[in-house]
Amino acid sequence: MPINNNTALRKFSLGLGMDLFGVADIQKVKNEFSLSEKILGKMDRAVCLGVRLSGAILEEIEHVPTKLYFHHYRVVNTLLDQAALKVSNYIQRKGYDALAIPATQIIDWEKNTAHLSHRKLGVLAGLGWMGRNNLLVNKKLGSQFRLVSILTDMPLKADSPVKNNCGTCRLCVKICPSGAIKESPEDFDHIKCFEKLKSFQAQRQVEQFVCGICVNVCKGK
């Protein structure tokens, strides 16, 4: 049954325009979520979806984010949220519980925390690995995609994390305007990154805390 569920849900999700699909086992990480136990209930799976970003729009980003990228960023997030809602409704019609978590809804900007980490769930779902840029890196897409997650109790076979890493690539380290990206993903400086995002907003480059500079150079293979 779980395998049949995976196949059907993958087909449904890709039909909504999604480029990435994976299932994460969240039993050991639910305690990290900023969600009540009442909401989480027996949900022990997360469906992780990803949409590819426009390479043409990203290429225009050099030293500062562009207004075109900011618009694209918002449109992709809306697409993800709409897809998550449709997947959630699909699951509920099958008789199971589902909770769509917004693609972007930050609770604390300085700590860069949300209700949960889509990136961490993406790692558990086998969609990629945590890169030096503190973003999920996919083998084919690099970091040029956005994520959304749906928590559920639907019987699904969980995918396995991949063993890849960034290897010798340090393009994001060299180009980061804030110096926030270090040798190890664990050493990423959230404060430096946030301060640079605030400066971009103060310069009226964009109306939200977005950058895209490291995303532009992380293209995958």
Buried (B, 14 or more C-beta within 10 A) or exposed (E): EEEEBBEEBBEBBEEBEBBBBBBBBBEEBBEEBEBEEEEBEEBBBBBBBBBBBBEEBBEEBEEBBBEBBBEBBBEBBEBBBBBBBBBBEBBEEBEBBBBBBBBBEBEEEEEBBBBBBBBBBBBBBBBBBBBBBBBBBBEEBBBBBBBBBBBBBBBBBBBEBBEEEBEEBEBBBEBBBBEBBBEEBEEBBBEBBBEBBEEBBEEEBBEEBBBBBBBBBBBEE
